[in-house]
Amino acid sequence: VDNSKRKKSGEHGYDALFNIRAVLDLLMKGILLAWVYGEFCTIGESTIKYMGRAVSYVQYMKAKPIKHGIKVFAVCCAKSAVLLYFIVYVGNESTKDNTALAICDQLIVGAGLTLQRGRTLFTNNYYTSIKLANHLFEKYRWSLMGTIKSTDKKSRADEDFPFLKLSNGARD
């Protein structure tokens, strides 16, 4: 890599993965050429264990089995668990939109899954929302199946699911 072309941190177009971007792109092209996608896909996040100090975007997540590591968003084939595409999370300093809907869209477009209609996307409760389901259906004609976590929030967004947890009386 030519380090003279590298942008400084804070500049427009800065890429924290500049030194390994060519290898990542080559890896993604190889994955896309080697696998025929199925009808079912799943999106999730994973952590690559890393305890060093050379990388500034190491995440600490105390609730996860791997506490320190590099966070990666990935889309996989739901039947065979083959990795189709991934995005390395480099922190909030990147100019990309880090909402769940934007991450799903980046993964779907990056993996080249936009041509076939009628796929089903499986997600966990971080990604599952009515807004994402509407977006997937309107843009790609996909279905969404995901887990949800109901809460007792009084102020709910229009795209959120319209139910609360059962009260103690209803549970009895």
C-alpha positions as a Markdown table, in Angstrom:
| # | Residue | x | y | z |
|---|---|---|---|---|
| 1 | Val | 0.0 | 0.0 | 0.0 |
| 2 | Asp | 1.1 | 3.5 | -0.7 |
| 3 | Asn | 1.0 | 5.3 | 2.7 |
| 4 | Ser | 1.4 | 8.7 | 1.0 |
| 5 | Lys | -2.3 | 8.3 | -0.3 |
| 6 | Arg | -3.6 | 7.6 | 3.2 |
| 7 | Lys | -5.9 | 10.3 | 4.6 |
| 8 | Lys | -5.4 | 11.6 | 8.1 |
| 9 | Ser | -7.8 | 10.9 | 10.9 |
| 10 | Gly | -10.6 | 13.4 | 10.7 |
| 11 | Glu | -10.2 | 14.2 | 7.0 |
| 12 | His | -13.0 | 13.4 | 4.5 |
| 13 | Gly | -12.5 | 9.9 | 3.1 |
| 14 | Tyr | -10.4 | 8.6 | 6.1 |
| 15 | Asp | -10.3 | 4.8 | 6.2 |
| 16 | Ala | -9.1 | 3.2 | 9.4 |
| 17 | Leu | -8.6 | -0.1 | 7.5 |
| 18 | Phe | -6.6 | 1.6 | 4.7 |
| 19 | Asn | -3.5 | -0.7 | 5.1 |
| 20 | Ile | -5.6 | -3.9 | 4.7 |
| 21 | Arg | -8.4 | -2.7 | 2.5 |
| 22 | Ala | -7.0 | -4.3 | -0.6 |
| 23 | Val | -6.8 | -7.7 | 1.1 |
| 24 | Leu | -10.3 | -7.4 | 2.5 |
| 25 | Asp | -11.7 | -6.5 | -1.0 |
| 26 | Leu | -9.9 | -9.4 | -2.5 |
| 27 | Leu | -11.3 | -11.7 | 0.2 |
| 28 | Met | -14.8 | -10.4 | -0.5 |
| 29 | Lys | -14.5 | -11.0 | -4.2 |
| 30 | Gly | -13.4 | -14.5 | -3.6 |
| 31 | Ile | -16.3 | -15.2 | -1.3 |
| 32 | Leu | -18.8 | -13.8 | -3.8 |
| 33 | Leu | -17.4 | -15.9 | -6.6 |
| 34 | Ala | -17.2 | -19.1 | -4.7 |
| 35 | Trp | -20.8 | -19.4 | -3.3 |
| 36 | Val | -24.3 | -19.6 | -4.7 |
| 37 | Tyr | -26.6 | -17.7 | -2.4 |
| 38 | Gly | -29.7 | -19.5 | -1.0 |
| 39 | Glu | -33.1 | -18.2 | -0.3 |
| 40 | Phe | -32.5 | -17.6 | 3.4 |
| 41 | Cys | -29.9 | -15.1 | 4.8 |
| 42 | Thr | -29.1 | -14.0 | 8.3 |
| 43 | Ile | -27.5 | -10.8 | 9.6 |
| 44 | Gly | -25.7 | -10.5 | 12.9 |
| 45 | Glu | -22.6 | -9.3 | 14.6 |
| 46 | Ser | -19.5 | -11.1 | 15.9 |
| 47 | Thr | -16.3 | -10.2 | 17.7 |
| 48 | Ile | -12.8 | -11.2 | 16.7 |
| 49 | Lys | -10.7 | -11.5 | 19.9 |
| 50 | Tyr | -8.0 | -8.8 | 20.0 |
| 51 | Met | -6.2 | -7.6 | 23.1 |
| 52 | Gly | -3.4 | -5.5 | 21.5 |
| 53 | Arg | -2.9 | -1.7 | 21.4 |
| 54 | Ala | -2.1 | -1.2 | 17.7 |
| 55 | Val | -5.8 | -0.9 | 16.7 |
| 56 | Ser | -7.9 | 2.0 | 17.9 |
| 57 | Tyr | -11.3 | 0.5 | 17.2 |
| 58 | Val | -11.3 | -2.3 | 19.7 |
| 59 | Gln | -14.6 | -2.7 | 21.4 |
| 60 | Tyr | -15.3 | -3.7 | 25.0 |
| 61 | Met | -18.6 | -5.5 | 25.6 |
| 62 | Lys | -18.9 | -6.9 | 29.1 |
| 63 | Ala | -22.0 | -9.0 | 28.3 |
| 64 | Lys | -20.3 | -10.9 | 25.5 |
| 65 | Pro | -18.2 | -14.1 | 25.8 |
| 66 | Ile | -15.3 | -12.2 | 24.0 |
| 67 | Lys | -15.0 | -9.0 | 26.1 |
| 68 | His | -12.3 | -7.2 | 24.0 |
| 69 | Gly | -12.2 | -7.4 | 20.3 |
| 70 | Ile | -12.9 | -6.1 | 16.8 |
| 71 | Lys | -16.7 | -5.9 | 16.1 |
| 72 | Val | -17.8 | -7.3 | 12.7 |
| 73 | Phe | -21.2 | -7.1 | 11.1 |
| 74 | Ala | -21.9 | -10.1 | 8.8 |
| 75 | Val | -24.4 | -11.5 | 6.4 |
| 76 | Cys | -24.4 | -15.3 | 6.1 |
| 77 | Cys | -26.4 | -18.0 | 4.3 |
| 78 | Ala | -28.9 | -19.2 | 6.9 |
| 79 | Lys | -28.8 | -22.9 | 5.8 |
| 80 | Ser | -25.1 | -23.5 | 5.4 |
| 81 | Ala | -23.7 | -20.7 | 7.6 |
| 82 | Val | -21.3 | -19.5 | 4.9 |
| 83 | Leu | -20.1 | -16.0 | 5.3 |
| 84 | Leu | -21.3 | -13.9 | 2.3 |
| 85 | Tyr | -20.1 | -10.4 | 3.3 |
| 86 | Phe | -18.9 | -8.5 | 6.3 |
| 87 | Ile | -18.2 | -4.9 | 7.5 |
| 88 | Val | -15.6 | -4.2 | 10.2 |
| 89 | Tyr | -16.9 | -1.7 | 12.7 |
| 90 | Val | -14.3 | 1.0 | 13.2 |
| 91 | Gly | -16.2 | 3.3 | 15.6 |
| 92 | Asn | -18.4 | 6.4 | 15.4 |
| 93 | Glu | -15.6 | 8.5 | 13.8 |
| 94 | Ser | -16.4 | 6.9 | 10.4 |
| 95 | Thr | -18.8 | 8.9 | 8.2 |
| 96 | Lys | -21.1 | 5.9 | 7.6 |
| 97 | Asp | -24.5 | 5.7 | 9.1 |
| 98 | Asn | -24.4 | 3.1 | 11.9 |
| 99 | Thr | -28.2 | 2.5 | 12.3 |
| 100 | Ala | -29.5 | -1.1 | 12.1 |
| 101 | Leu | -31.3 | -0.3 | 8.9 |
| 102 | Ala | -28.2 | 1.2 | 7.2 |
| 103 | Ile | -26.0 | -1.7 | 8.3 |
| 104 | Cys | -28.5 | -4.2 | 6.9 |
| 105 | Asp | -28.7 | -2.3 | 3.6 |
| 106 | Gln | -24.8 | -2.0 | 3.3 |
| 107 | Leu | -24.5 | -5.8 | 3.9 |
| 108 | Ile | -27.2 | -6.7 | 1.4 |
| 109 | Val | -25.8 | -4.4 | -1.3 |
| 110 | Gly | -22.2 | -5.4 | -0.6 |
| 111 | Ala | -23.0 | -9.1 | -0.9 |
| 112 | Gly | -24.8 | -8.6 | -4.2 |
| 113 | Leu | -28.1 | -10.0 | -2.9 |
| 114 | Thr | -30.3 | -7.3 | -4.4 |
| 115 | Leu | -31.2 | -9.0 | -7.7 |
| 116 | Gln | -33.3 | -12.0 | -6.5 |
| 117 | Arg | -36.7 | -11.2 | -5.0 |
| 118 | Gly | -38.4 | -13.3 | -2.4 |
| 119 | Arg | -35.5 | -13.9 | 0.0 |
| 120 | Thr | -36.1 | -14.2 | 3.8 |
| 121 | Leu | -33.8 | -12.3 | 6.2 |
| 122 | Phe | -33.4 | -13.6 | 9.7 |
| 123 | Thr | -32.3 | -11.1 | 12.4 |
| 124 | Asn | -31.9 | -10.8 | 16.1 |
| 125 | Asn | -33.7 | -8.1 | 18.3 |
| 126 | Tyr | -31.1 | -5.4 | 17.5 |
| 127 | Tyr | -32.0 | -5.3 | 13.8 |
| 128 | Thr | -35.7 | -6.4 | 13.9 |
| 129 | Ser | -38.1 | -3.5 | 13.4 |
| 130 | Ile | -41.2 | -2.6 | 11.4 |
| 131 | Lys | -39.2 | 0.1 | 9.7 |
| 132 | Leu | -36.6 | -2.5 | 8.5 |
| 133 | Ala | -39.4 | -4.9 | 7.4 |
| 134 | Asn | -41.1 | -2.2 | 5.3 |
| 135 | His | -37.8 | -1.1 | 3.8 |
| 136 | Leu | -36.8 | -4.7 | 2.8 |
| 137 | Phe | -40.2 | -5.4 | 1.3 |
| 138 | Glu | -40.5 | -2.1 | -0.6 |
| 139 | Lys | -36.9 | -2.1 | -1.9 |
| 140 | Tyr | -36.1 | -5.8 | -2.5 |
| 141 | Arg | -39.4 | -7.7 | -2.0 |
| 142 | Trp | -37.9 | -9.6 | 0.9 |
| 143 | Ser | -39.5 | -10.9 | 4.1 |
| 144 | Leu | -38.1 | -10.3 | 7.6 |
| 145 | Met | -38.2 | -12.8 | 10.4 |
| 146 | Gly | -36.6 | -11.8 | 13.7 |
| 147 | Thr | -36.7 | -11.9 | 17.4 |
| 148 | Ile | -38.1 | -9.0 | 19.3 |
| 149 | Lys | -37.7 | -7.8 | 22.9 |
| 150 | Ser | -40.8 | -6.1 | 24.3 |
| 151 | Thr | -40.3 | -3.4 | 26.8 |
| 152 | Asp | -42.5 | -1.2 | 29.0 |
| 153 | Lys | -41.4 | 2.0 | 27.2 |
| 154 | Lys | -44.2 | 4.6 | 27.2 |
| 155 | Ser | -42.7 | 6.7 | 24.4 |
| 156 | Arg | -42.6 | 4.4 | 21.4 |
| 157 | Ala | -41.7 | 5.3 | 17.8 |
| 158 | Asp | -44.2 | 4.8 | 15.0 |
| 159 | Glu | -42.0 | 2.0 | 13.6 |
| 160 | Asp | -41.8 | 0.1 | 16.8 |
| 161 | Phe | -44.0 | -2.9 | 17.7 |
| 162 | Pro | -47.3 | -1.9 | 19.3 |
| 163 | Phe | -47.4 | -4.1 | 22.4 |
| 164 | Leu | -46.0 | -4.1 | 25.9 |
| 165 | Lys | -45.1 | -6.8 | 28.3 |
| 166 | Leu | -47.9 | -8.6 | 30.1 |
| 167 | Ser | -48.9 | -7.0 | 33.4 |
| 168 | Asn | -48.8 | -9.1 | 36.6 |
| 169 | Gly | -52.6 | -9.4 | 36.6 |
| 170 | Ala | -52.7 | -10.6 | 33.0 |
| 171 | Arg | -49.9 | -13.1 | 33.6 |
| 172 | Asp | -51.8 | -14.5 | 36.6 |
